[in-house]
Every structure is written in structure tokens, then in C-alpha cells.
């Protein structure tokens, strides 16, 4: 087994890039030079985002496989493009590599990259490799295209609030992972939702191609309430959500009941679900439900945009109202 030091920076780049199979048909120049080069279609918006995963903050080498880490590193970045209604096209990956990371580990990491690239037809078009004194880190820059761009700004009083998928799975999965509980099938599902999330690129495409007036959208990375506050602040509105409408997976419900875990904090403030949170006027609901039903994708109306400026209220099951704090979601600092 060759060591990274033996390969050198450019030998390592060649070693890893030779395993990547997908190449975009319109690429002028891909991985291997200072920049990737490709044409921009007339009338199409280019959307760009970047995300970093740092060992000890976002992941532990002891609790995830390199393949799953590779898939997650790309998925969380693709989720940002999906949140804008875009289609991801290319990614650039920078690795900070400490001495403890082997070539074999990076081969498996790139196997995970390759799975996501093939799944979403995204080209890994370049990046950088640097040494890191202690922690392993991955930075992913993603470039996409959008015919319609959905932003956090634009929600209006009377709009309804929708979310794809289910909430709280990832944060509950992280709790189980930290407690080293994974024998039960429900535990395995929840832990997988944390370690290997799915970017809602397909769902964003449904919305983008539709004629539905999506007034605002964001992906849920830091928790439902905190990300809803981003919409409220940008749109200068308030919101009301309903406790009894928050979508839960059967695995989440059974695990909370079995272990006497209060579900509400996880539903409201658990991060890394990477579901789409969006708003639209009431006249678009029938079309939305029809299209998501046809695609066999779960979407749930959880509340409505209100006049009260920049506050998020929760209607409890007993009918009482509670103002939710903004600060309970994930915060790096």
C-alpha cells in the first residue's frame, strides 16, 4: 500500500481523479488544470455555494465510514443548490489531510464522492489537497444552474409553509450514535439519516419546473425553527407552525416512545435534516400536492406566514400559543 507522502500532491490528485467516471458533456476543461472551464447557457442563472466539514465538529472518524463521509460531504453542499431551486452541475473538493489519513481511506472517500456524482450527474471538476496538522477536513464548492431562483426573501402574510420529508431523524440519530446504540433497526435507520443524508435535488426540480409560485425557500440544516427565522427575517414577516402537523418518521416516533425521549425539541431544533422548507400562496396547494403525489414524495403543510414581524409561534396540541426562541438551533460559535 503506497503512502500519501510517496505519491506526492499531484500523484495523489491523479490517483484519486482517475477513479472518477462521470464527465459533463459540455465541459471544455475538467480536473487537472488551475480551473475547470465550461460554457454558461444563455438565460440560465449560475448558482454557487461552498460548505466545509471538519473532523471533531461535523464528524468523527470513529463513527462513520469514509464512503458515507464522502456521500455526506457532497450531499450537504448539493442541498444548498437545491434550496435555491437549482440543479447542481459541478463540485470542487478541497481536502485538509493529516498524517493519520491513508491512501486507502481516501480511495473509499472518493468512492462515496463518485456515488453522489453519478446519482445526480454532477462532475467533480477539481479542487485542492493540503496538509493539515491534526484534523481532517473537507471543503466542497458546488456550482449549479437555475432557471428560477428561490430565495429566503419573498414570503407574504397568508402564504402556507411546507416541508419535504420528515423532521428530527438526523438529530435523534446523532444522539443514538453518541450513545453507541445501533442494534435496533429503527436505530440503524435514524443513524443513517444523520451519517448519510439525501439532498432534495429531485424535489427542488419538481418545484422549479412547476408553475407554482414559490415565494421563499431554504434547506433545513440548522433546525426547523432557526431556518424558518431566516425566512421571516429576510421577508420581514412572522410565522405560525402547528405541533400536530410536524411530520415524523415511524422510526422516529417509535424510538421516542420506546426511550421516553421528548420529540418536540428534536422536531423544532434538530439540525441536518436537509429537507426543503418553503412557502407559497394558497392557490398553489392543489398543484403542489398533485405533483408531489405523482412523484411519490412526502410534503406537509406545517403552518402559515403571519403579519407579526419576525416571530415564530408554535400552536400546541392543546391550542395554546408559544413564541419560539431563535437561538435553540445549531450554532458553530
C-alpha positions as CSV (number, residue, x, y, z in Angstrom):
1,X,0.0,0.0,0.0
2,X,1.6,3.3,-1.1
3,X,1.7,6.2,1.3
4,X,0.4,9.7,0.6
5,X,4.0,11.0,1.0
6,X,5.2,8.7,-1.7
7,X,2.5,9.8,-4.1
8,X,3.0,13.5,-3.5
9,X,0.3,16.1,-4.1
10,X,0.0,15.7,-7.8
11,X,0.4,12.0,-7.7
12,X,-2.4,11.8,-5.2
13,X,-4.6,14.1,-7.4
14,X,-4.0,11.8,-10.3
15,X,-4.6,8.7,-8.2
16,X,-7.9,9.9,-6.9
17,X,-9.2,11.6,-10.1
18,X,-8.6,8.5,-12.2
19,X,-11.4,6.8,-10.3
20,X,-14.0,9.4,-11.2
21,X,-16.2,8.2,-14.0
22,X,-18.7,10.9,-14.8
23,X,-17.7,13.8,-17.0
24,X,-20.2,16.5,-18.0
25,X,-20.8,16.5,-21.8
26,X,-20.3,20.3,-22.1
27,X,-17.0,20.5,-20.2
28,X,-14.3,22.4,-22.0
29,X,-11.7,21.6,-19.4
30,X,-12.2,19.4,-16.3
31,X,-10.0,18.3,-13.4
32,X,-6.2,18.7,-13.9
33,X,-5.6,22.4,-14.5
34,X,-5.9,25.5,-12.4
35,X,-9.6,26.0,-13.2
36,X,-12.4,23.9,-14.7
37,X,-13.9,25.6,-17.8
38,X,-17.4,25.2,-19.2
39,X,-19.9,27.4,-21.1
40,X,-22.8,29.2,-19.3
41,X,-26.1,28.8,-21.1
42,X,-27.9,32.0,-22.2
43,X,-30.9,32.7,-19.9
44,X,-29.8,30.5,-17.1
45,X,-28.6,31.6,-13.7
46,X,-25.4,30.2,-12.3
47,X,-25.6,29.4,-8.5
48,X,-22.6,28.7,-6.4
49,X,-22.1,27.6,-2.8
50,X,-19.5,26.1,-0.5
51,X,-19.5,24.0,2.7
52,X,-16.9,22.6,5.0
53,X,-16.9,19.5,7.2
54,X,-14.3,19.5,9.9
55,X,-13.3,16.4,12.0
56,X,-14.4,16.8,15.6
57,X,-17.1,19.3,14.7
58,X,-19.1,17.7,11.9
59,X,-18.0,14.1,12.0
60,X,-15.8,11.6,13.9
61,X,-13.6,9.2,12.0
62,X,-14.6,6.5,14.6
63,X,-18.4,6.7,13.9
64,X,-18.6,7.0,10.1
65,X,-17.2,5.1,7.2
66,X,-15.2,7.0,4.6
67,X,-17.7,6.1,1.9
68,X,-20.6,7.6,4.0
69,X,-18.5,10.7,4.8
70,X,-17.8,11.2,1.1
71,X,-21.5,10.9,0.3
72,X,-22.5,13.3,3.1
73,X,-19.8,15.9,2.2
74,X,-21.2,16.3,-1.3
75,X,-24.9,15.9,-0.3
76,X,-24.9,18.8,2.2
77,X,-23.4,21.1,-0.5
78,X,-25.9,19.9,-3.1
79,X,-28.6,20.7,-0.6
80,X,-27.7,24.4,-0.7
81,X,-28.1,24.4,-4.5
82,X,-31.5,22.6,-4.2
83,X,-32.6,25.2,-1.7
84,X,-32.3,27.8,-4.4
85,X,-34.2,25.7,-6.9
86,X,-31.1,24.9,-8.8
87,X,-29.6,21.8,-10.4
88,X,-26.0,21.0,-9.3
89,X,-23.6,20.6,-12.2
90,X,-20.0,20.6,-10.8
91,X,-18.2,20.4,-7.5
92,X,-14.7,21.3,-6.4
93,X,-13.3,19.5,-3.4
94,X,-10.5,20.6,-1.1
95,X,-9.1,18.1,1.4
96,X,-7.0,19.0,4.5
97,X,-5.1,15.8,5.1
98,X,-3.3,14.9,8.4
99,X,-0.7,12.1,8.5
100,X,-3.2,9.6,10.0
101,X,-5.2,9.5,6.8
102,X,-4.1,6.8,4.4
103,X,-4.4,6.4,0.6
104,X,-6.8,3.5,1.2
105,X,-9.1,5.8,3.3
106,X,-9.1,8.4,0.5
107,X,-9.9,5.8,-2.1
108,X,-13.0,4.9,-0.1
109,X,-13.9,8.6,0.5
110,X,-13.7,9.1,-3.3
111,X,-15.9,6.1,-3.8
112,X,-18.6,8.0,-1.8
113,X,-18.0,11.1,-3.9
114,X,-18.4,9.1,-7.0
115,X,-21.7,7.6,-5.9
116,X,-23.2,11.0,-5.4
117,X,-21.7,12.4,-8.6
118,X,-23.3,9.5,-10.6
119,X,-26.6,9.7,-8.8
120,X,-27.1,13.4,-9.5
121,X,-25.0,13.6,-12.7
122,X,-22.5,16.1,-11.1
123,X,-18.9,16.4,-12.2
124,X,-16.1,16.6,-9.7
125,X,-14.1,19.1,-11.7
126,X,-11.2,19.9,-9.4
127,X,-10.2,21.3,-6.1
128,X,-7.1,21.2,-3.8
129,X,-5.2,19.0,-1.4
130,X,-3.3,20.4,1.5
131,X,-1.7,19.1,4.7
132,X,-3.4,19.6,8.0
133,X,-1.6,19.4,11.3
134,X,-4.2,17.4,13.2
135,X,-7.8,17.4,11.9
136,X,-9.1,16.0,8.6
137,X,-11.4,18.5,6.8
138,X,-13.3,18.5,3.5
139,X,-14.4,21.7,1.8
140,X,-16.8,21.4,-1.1
141,X,-17.7,24.2,-3.6
142,X,-20.7,23.4,-5.8
143,X,-21.8,25.1,-8.9
144,X,-25.3,24.8,-10.4
145,X,-27.8,26.3,-12.8
146,X,-31.3,27.6,-12.1
147,X,-34.0,28.8,-14.4
148,X,-36.0,30.0,-11.4
149,X,-34.1,31.1,-8.3
150,X,-35.9,30.7,-4.9
151,X,-34.6,32.8,-2.0
152,X,-35.4,33.4,1.6
153,X,-36.9,36.7,0.8
154,X,-40.5,36.9,-0.6
155,X,-42.8,35.1,1.9
156,X,-46.0,37.1,2.4
157,X,-48.7,37.0,5.1
158,X,-51.3,34.3,4.2
159,X,-48.7,32.1,2.5
160,X,-48.6,28.5,3.7
161,X,-45.5,26.8,5.0
162,X,-44.5,23.4,3.7
163,X,-41.7,21.0,4.4
164,X,-40.5,17.9,2.5
165,X,-39.8,14.6,4.2
166,X,-39.7,14.2,8.0
167,X,-38.1,16.1,10.8
168,X,-35.8,15.3,13.7
169,X,-34.4,12.0,12.3
170,X,-30.8,13.2,12.0
171,X,-30.6,14.8,15.4
172,X,-32.1,11.7,17.1
173,X,-29.7,9.6,15.0
174,X,-26.8,11.6,16.3
175,X,-28.0,11.0,19.9
176,X,-28.1,7.3,19.3
177,X,-24.7,7.3,17.6
178,X,-23.1,9.1,20.6
179,X,-24.7,6.5,22.9
180,X,-23.5,3.7,20.6
181,X,-27.0,2.4,20.1
182,X,-27.5,0.9,16.6
183,X,-28.6,-2.7,17.1
184,X,-32.3,-2.0,16.6
185,X,-33.5,-1.5,13.0
186,X,-35.1,1.8,13.9
187,X,-31.8,3.0,15.4
188,X,-29.9,2.0,12.2
189,X,-32.4,4.0,10.1
190,X,-32.1,7.1,12.2
191,X,-28.3,6.9,12.4
192,X,-28.1,6.5,8.6
193,X,-30.3,9.7,8.3
194,X,-27.6,11.5,10.2
195,X,-24.5,10.0,8.6
196,X,-25.8,9.7,5.0
197,X,-28.5,12.4,4.3
198,X,-30.2,12.9,1.0
199,X,-30.1,16.2,-0.8
200,X,-33.6,17.1,-2.1
201,X,-32.4,17.9,-5.6
202,X,-35.2,15.9,-7.1
203,X,-37.8,17.7,-5.1
204,X,-36.3,21.1,-5.9
205,X,-36.5,20.2,-9.6
206,X,-40.2,19.5,-9.2
207,X,-40.8,22.9,-7.8
208,X,-38.5,24.7,-10.3
209,X,-40.2,23.1,-13.3
210,X,-43.7,23.7,-11.9
211,X,-45.8,26.9,-12.4
212,X,-46.3,27.1,-8.6
213,X,-45.4,30.5,-7.1
214,X,-42.8,29.5,-4.5
215,X,-42.3,32.7,-2.5
216,X,-39.4,31.6,-0.4
217,X,-37.3,28.5,0.3
218,X,-34.4,27.3,2.4
219,X,-33.0,23.9,3.4
220,X,-33.1,22.7,7.0
221,X,-29.5,22.4,8.1
222,X,-29.6,24.2,11.5
223,X,-33.1,23.2,12.7
224,X,-36.6,24.0,11.6
225,X,-37.2,27.0,13.8
226,X,-33.8,28.6,13.2
227,X,-34.1,28.2,9.4
228,X,-37.7,29.4,9.4
229,X,-36.5,32.5,11.3
230,X,-34.1,33.1,8.4
231,X,-37.1,33.3,6.1
232,X,-39.0,35.5,8.5
233,X,-36.2,38.0,8.9
234,X,-35.4,38.2,5.1
235,X,-39.1,38.5,4.3
236,X,-40.0,40.8,7.2
237,X,-42.8,38.6,8.3
238,X,-43.7,36.2,11.2
239,X,-44.8,32.6,11.1
240,X,-47.1,30.2,12.9
241,X,-46.5,26.4,12.9
242,X,-48.6,23.6,14.4
243,X,-47.2,20.9,16.7
244,X,-49.6,18.3,15.4
245,X,-48.6,18.8,11.8
246,X,-44.8,18.4,12.2
247,X,-44.0,15.2,10.1
248,X,-42.3,12.3,11.9
249,X,-41.0,9.1,10.5
250,X,-42.4,5.9,12.1
251,X,-38.8,5.1,13.2
252,X,-38.5,8.5,15.0
253,X,-41.9,8.1,16.7
254,X,-41.3,4.5,17.9
255,X,-37.8,5.4,19.2
256,X,-39.0,8.4,21.1
257,X,-41.9,6.4,22.7
258,X,-39.7,3.4,23.5
259,X,-36.9,5.5,25.1
260,X,-39.1,8.3,26.6
261,X,-37.4,10.9,24.6
262,X,-39.4,14.2,24.2
263,X,-39.9,14.5,20.4
264,X,-40.7,18.3,20.2
265,X,-37.2,19.7,20.8
266,X,-35.8,17.4,18.1
267,X,-38.5,18.3,15.6
268,X,-38.1,22.0,16.2
269,X,-34.4,22.4,16.7
270,X,-32.7,19.3,15.4
271,X,-30.4,20.1,12.5
272,X,-29.0,18.3,9.5
273,X,-32.3,17.0,8.1
274,X,-31.6,18.8,4.8
275,X,-35.3,18.9,3.9
276,X,-36.7,21.8,1.9
277,X,-38.7,24.4,3.8
278,X,-40.8,26.7,1.5
279,X,-43.8,28.9,1.3
280,X,-46.5,29.5,-1.4
281,X,-49.9,31.1,-1.7
282,X,-53.0,29.0,-1.0
283,X,-54.0,28.9,-4.7
284,X,-50.9,26.7,-5.5
285,X,-51.6,24.0,-2.9
286,X,-53.7,21.7,-5.2
287,X,-51.0,21.8,-7.9
288,X,-48.2,21.2,-5.3
289,X,-50.0,18.2,-3.8
290,X,-50.8,16.7,-7.2
291,X,-47.2,16.9,-8.4
292,X,-45.6,15.5,-5.2
293,X,-48.2,12.7,-5.0
294,X,-47.3,11.8,-8.6
295,X,-43.6,11.8,-7.7
296,X,-44.3,9.7,-4.5
297,X,-42.6,12.4,-2.4
298,X,-43.8,13.4,1.0
299,X,-44.7,17.1,1.5
300,X,-46.5,18.5,4.5
301,X,-48.1,21.9,5.3
302,X,-46.9,22.8,8.8
303,X,-48.1,26.3,9.2
304,X,-48.7,29.7,7.7
305,X,-46.9,33.1,7.3
306,X,-48.3,35.8,9.6
307,X,-48.3,39.5,10.0
308,X,-46.5,39.6,13.3
309,X,-43.0,40.6,12.3
310,X,-40.1,38.2,12.6
311,X,-41.5,36.0,15.3
312,X,-42.2,32.2,15.0
313,X,-45.1,31.0,17.1
314,X,-46.0,27.3,17.8
315,X,-49.6,26.3,18.2
316,X,-49.5,23.5,20.8
317,X,-51.8,20.4,20.7
318,X,-53.9,21.9,23.5
319,X,-54.5,25.1,21.4
320,X,-52.1,27.3,23.4
321,X,-49.6,29.5,21.6
322,X,-45.9,29.7,22.4
323,X,-43.3,32.1,21.0
324,X,-40.2,30.1,19.9
325,X,-36.7,31.4,20.6
326,X,-34.5,31.8,17.6
327,X,-31.3,30.6,19.3
328,X,-32.1,26.9,20.0
329,X,-30.8,25.6,16.7
330,X,-27.2,24.7,15.8
331,X,-24.6,27.5,16.1
332,X,-20.9,26.9,15.4
333,X,-19.7,29.6,17.7
